[in-house]
Amino acid sequence: ALKAAINANVEAADGSEALRAARRLRDDLAERKAREAKALKRQRQKEARKVGEGGFGRVYRCDALPSLPRVACGFAVKTALVGVGAKGLAELQSEVRTLSAACHPSLLPLLGVCLAPARACLVYPLCRGGSLEDRIYRTPAALQRLRMLGFETPPPLLSSAARLRVLRDAASALHYLHTLSPMILHRDVSAGNILLDERGNGFLADVGLARAAEATAGQVSHLSTQRIFGKPGYIDPIVLNDGQASQLTDGFALGITLLVSLTGRGALGLLNACDGALEEPDTAEAIAAADAGWSAAQAEELVRLVVGLAYERKRKRMPLAEALLRLEALVEADVATATSPPHVAGVAVAEAGGNARQCDLCWSAPRSVRFACGHALYCETCAPRVMERDTNCPACRQPALPIAAVGAHVAAQTTANRSP
């Protein structure tokens, strides 16, 4: 209506000055509409690249950044929801310095940072496999986030073997943070903060809540805080009651993450819901997610780890180092059912017609490639993708090359199980 009125005024204007004024008004309107359309287009393009949102801000995927070398996986840029004040900026700077000194294969590295108060952002590698939470729950919102990462169709369900390796990786990174001096507490461990790359490797992420803890002689290192951090269901009652975070409270959150991975259920109220299995771990198979393929032994051991990490009295809790060793043992025990060729020492070969195990990455084709270490985890399509980024076996961390065997027979054999 406004545009029609302006055009009418232009046509009806008497005198050149009135005509020029009317034309300027019309041109200004057209320019404003063009700017609004351009801004709307930019906003839609930005939303199309949004892959997540957290307490610090939104996360966008980016293929390239002018200030950083190009990486094949792309970048995840976490931007602040609002401008960062002076105190927040000082905390962010301190956090960046702390995290810049941390280096672990399963800790998501910080690649870049912008500390401008109005444009504060953090840059990480983009983990195109999504979060452990999204891969387990597969809700409509989770599937949408996975589509934004490049999954044209919903990804396959994570097998028990894949979940164990991801949990092992995250526990290893968390234990590393706890062994630094000064010790770093994560304070927000959850299935949503464990990310997967295209090969299914796990990375502990979102350490924005982490703080260096001060060691108290003769006591567990801890950090007293008046603010409660963490996600509902993952927060240790010790933090809620005493306001004291420690490696044990990080361990509690990891224990809940183990239980979430085992059951496929949400964290809130999960301990109470699984109370029977926690009291009698030998019945744990009853609460295990059927679609993940957990064995009774795996379920029982995971529940025992949950009990140890999340015990009500902190003095009786299991140290994270022990939990990590037992997770590593679970991973090794699982890959002990993958195959090994007859010429590899210490390997028992299954009879023809044995059960073929599926690729741990695509979960849609049999395992058909055996690494030099003796482990067979992937099909012929997925194995080259794994080797592009890392030539070490994700199960044992030993060199995977040269390839020991390729073919359909690989999936029907039993795994390499070398004695020390």
N, C-alpha and C positions, 0 to 999 in steps of 0.2 A: 504494500500500500504506500509506503514511504517512497519507494522508487518510482511508482506511478505518479505520485504527486510531484516529485522533482522533475520528471520528464514533462509533465504538464506545465510546470512553471517555466521550464526552458523554452517550450514552444510558445508560451503566452507572454514571455518577458518582453517589455518595451524598453528599448535602449540597450546599447552594447554593454554597459556596466552591469546591469541586471542580468543580462544573458551570460556574461562571464562568471558572475557569482553563482548562478544556477548550475552552470556546467562544472564549476569547481566542486560544488556540493555533490553533484552526481558522480564525479570522478572519485571524490573522497569516499563515498559510499561503496563504489566498486572496489577501490583499493582495500578498504576495511574488510569487505567480504572475502577478497582474495587472501588476505592475511589470515583470517579466521579459518578458511578452508585449508590453507597450508599448515596452520598450527594443528588442526584436527587430523590431517593426514600424518603429521609427525607423531602425534600422540598415539594414533592407531598403530603406526609402525613400531613405536616404542613398546606398546602393550603386547604386540605380536612377539616381541623378544623377551618378555618377562617370563622367567622360569621359576620364580619363587618370591616369597616375602617373609621376613622375620622381624625380630624386635628392633634390629638396627635399621632396616630399610628393605627396599626391594632389590631383587637380583635379576640382572638382565644378561642374556648371552650376547657375545660380541665375537665376530670372526677375526677381527684385526684391530690393533690399537697402534697409532703412529709412534708412541713412545716406547713400545715393547717389541722384541723380536716375535715374529709370527710363530704360533704353535699349531700343530695339526688339530688338536682338540678344541681350540678356541678359548675364549676367556669368559669368566663369570665376573661381572662387575656389580658389586654390592653398594648401592647408593643410599645415603641417609635420607630418611623420610622428611626430616626438617633440618634446618641449619644447626650446626654444632656450636654451642656456646664456648666460652673461654675454658671453663672447667672440663667440659666434655672433650674439647680439642686436646687439652693437656693429657687426659686419660688415654685418648686415642693414640697420641704420640708415644706415651709410655708403653702402651700395648704393642704398638708396631715394633718398637725397639726390642721388646721381650720376644716377640714371635719371630723376628728376623734372625735371632740367634738360635732358634730351634730348627732342627733338620732331621727328619725321619722319613723313610720311604712311604709310610702309611699316614703321615700327617700332611694334610692339604697345605701346600706351600703358599705363602703370600708373595705374589709376583710384583705388585705395585700398590701405591697408595697416593691419594690426593688429600692433603690436609687443609685445603681452603675451607674456611668455616661454612660457606654457603654451598659448597660442592664436595663435601667429604665423601670419599668412596674408597673401597678396597677392591683389589683385583686378584682373582685366583684362577687356576686352570678350570675349565669347564668340565665337569664330570658328566659325561653324556649317558651314563647308565642310570642316573637318577639317584634318589635316596633309598636307603634300605627300607624306610617306612613306606614310601610310595610303591616299591616293588613287592612289599608284603601285603599291604592293604588293598591296593588296586581299586580305590574308590573312584568315582567319576572325576573328582578334582585331581586325584593323583594321576589318572590316565591322561588328563589334559596337560598336566605339567610334563609328563613323559613325551607327549606329542610335541611339545615345544622344544624338547631336547633332540627330536629327530625320529622318534618311533612312529612310523606311519601306521602300524598296527600295534595293539598291546603287546608288550614284551612277554616272553615266556615266564612262567612262575619260577621263582628261585628254588632250586633244589636244596635239600639239606646240606649237601656238600658245598654248594655255593655260599649258603648262609654261614656255615662254619668258618669258611676261609675269610669272609668279610668280617665276622666277629673277631676272629683271630687277629686280623690286620688292625682293627680299631683298638683292641685291647693292647696290642703291641705299642701303638702310638701313644695311648694313654699312659702306659707304664713308663715310656720314655720321658714324657712330660714330668712325671713324678720323680724321675731320677736326676733331673737337672738341678743345678745349684745356682740360685734358689729354686726350689721345687715350684712347678707351675701346676695349678689346679684348673681343670677345664670348667667345672661347675654347670655344664649344660649338656652332658652326655645323653643321647637319646637316639632312637632309630632314625629320626629325621635329620640328625647331624652326622650320620655316617653315609658317605657318598660312594657310588660305584663308578668306575670308568668303563670304557667299552669292553674291556677284557674281564670285567667282574671283580677287579681288585677293589678292596675297601680303603677308604680314607676318612680319618677323623677330621671333621670340619667344624666351622663356626666356633672358633675359639675366642670370639669377641668378649665372652664373659670371663675368660681366664685371667687369673691374677697370680703373681708370685707370692708364695706363702712363706712366712717366717718360721724357722725351725725353733722349737722350744726344747731345750736340753732334756733328754730323758722322756720326751713325750712324742706323740704322733704330730708331725708337722701339720699345722692348721692355719686357718684364716678366719678371724671373727668378722662378721659382717652384719649390718643392720638391714640390708636389703636381701630379699629372697630371690634367687635366680633359679632357672630351670623350668621344665615343663611339667604340668600336672601329671601325677602318676610316677614321675621319675625322681621327684624331690625326696631326699632322705628325711625321715622324721627328726633326725638329729639336727638338721638345718632348720626345720620348722620350729623345733622346741628350744634349741640352744643358740641358733644363729651362728653355728660354727661349721665351716666347710673344711674338709681334709681329704686325703687320698681315699679314706674309707667311704666318704660320702660320694666321691666320684665312682668308687667301686660299687656302691649301692645302685647308682644309675645304670652302670654297665650290667649289673645283675638283672634289672628290670628289662633292659634291652635284650638280654639273652632269653628271658621269658617271653617277650613279645615275638622274637624270632621263632621260638619253638611253637608257640600257640597260634600265631597269626592274629592275635586279639589286641585291642587297645590297651595302653598302659594303665589308665585310670581304673583303680579298683581291682587290678589283675592279681595282686598277691592274695587278696581275700578270695577271689574267684577260684584260684588254684590251690587253696589251702589244703585240701585233701592230698593232692600229689606232693605238695611240699613237705607234709608230715610223713608220707610214705613214698619216697622217690621211686621205688620199684613199680609203682602204678603210673608213672609219668607218661607212658605211651598213650594213656587215655586222653590227655590234654594236648597232645602233639597235633599240629596241623596235618591232616591226612594227605593233602596235595603236595607236601614238601618231601615226602618219602623218608621221614625220620625212622630210624630203627629203635627198638626198645632200649638198647644199650645207650644210644646217643641221647634219647630223651631222659633216661635216668641220670646220666652224667651231667647233662645241662641243668636239670633240676637241682642236683647236689651243688652245683656251682652257684645257682641262684640262692639257695639256702645259705651257703657260705658267705656270699657277698652281701646279702640283704638281711643277715641275722639281726634280730631286734637289739641285742646288746653288742655294742661296738667292740668290746674287748674280745669277743669270741668270733669276730668276723675273719674271713679268709683274706690274707694279703693278696693284692692284685698280682704280684709276681707268681704266686702259686696258681691262681686262676688262669693266668696266661699260659703257664706250662701245661696245664690240663687241657686248655683249648687247643694248643698245638698238638697234643697227643691225640685229641679227637680228630683233628685234620689228618694227621698221619695215619690213624687207624682207618679213616674213610678211604683215603687214596690207596690203602693197602688192598683194596678190592679192584683197583684198576689193573691193567695188564702189563705184562712184561714179556718180551720175546724169549724163546727157548734158549738163545745163546747168552742171555744175561745171567750171571752167577747168582745163585740163591733164589731163583724164580721158579715157582711151580706153575706149569701151564695147564689151563683148564681143558677138559675134554671138548671135542667138537660139539657144537650145539649148546654151549654154555650161555648164560644170560648176558646179553649185550647191554652195556650201560650207555646212557645218552650223554651227549656233549654238555659240558657244564656251562657253556656260554649261550648257545642257542636253544638247548634242551629239545631239539627236534630231529637230530641226526645222531647216529651211533658214534662213539669215540673211535677214531680211526688213525690217530697219530700218536706214536710213542716217543717221548723225549729221551735224550741221552741218559738221564738219571733213572729211567725206567718207568716213569709215570705217564699214564695216558689219560688225558682230561678233555681233549677237544676233537672235533671232526676236522676233515681236510679243509673245509671252508673257513672255519674260525681260527685254526692254528696259525696260519700266516698273519692274521690280524694281531694275534697275541705277540708274535715274534717281532713285529714291526716296532713295537715300543720297548720290549724288554725280552732279552734272550735267556732270562732265568726262569726256571719252573716256578709257578706261583704256589705250588704245594710244598716244595722242599727248599726253594731258593737256590738250588744248584743249577749249573749251566744246562740248558735244555738242548743245545746244539752240540754235535750233529744229531739230526733226527734218527732214531734207532729203527723205527718201522712205520710203515704206512699201509693201510688196507683194512678191509672189513673184518679180517680175523682178529685185529687188535682188541676190539670191543668184547670179544668172547673169552679173552684170556684173563688170568688172575694177575694181580699187580705185583710189581717188583717189591720185594720185602727183604732188603739186604740187612744182614746182621752187621753190627759194628765190627 
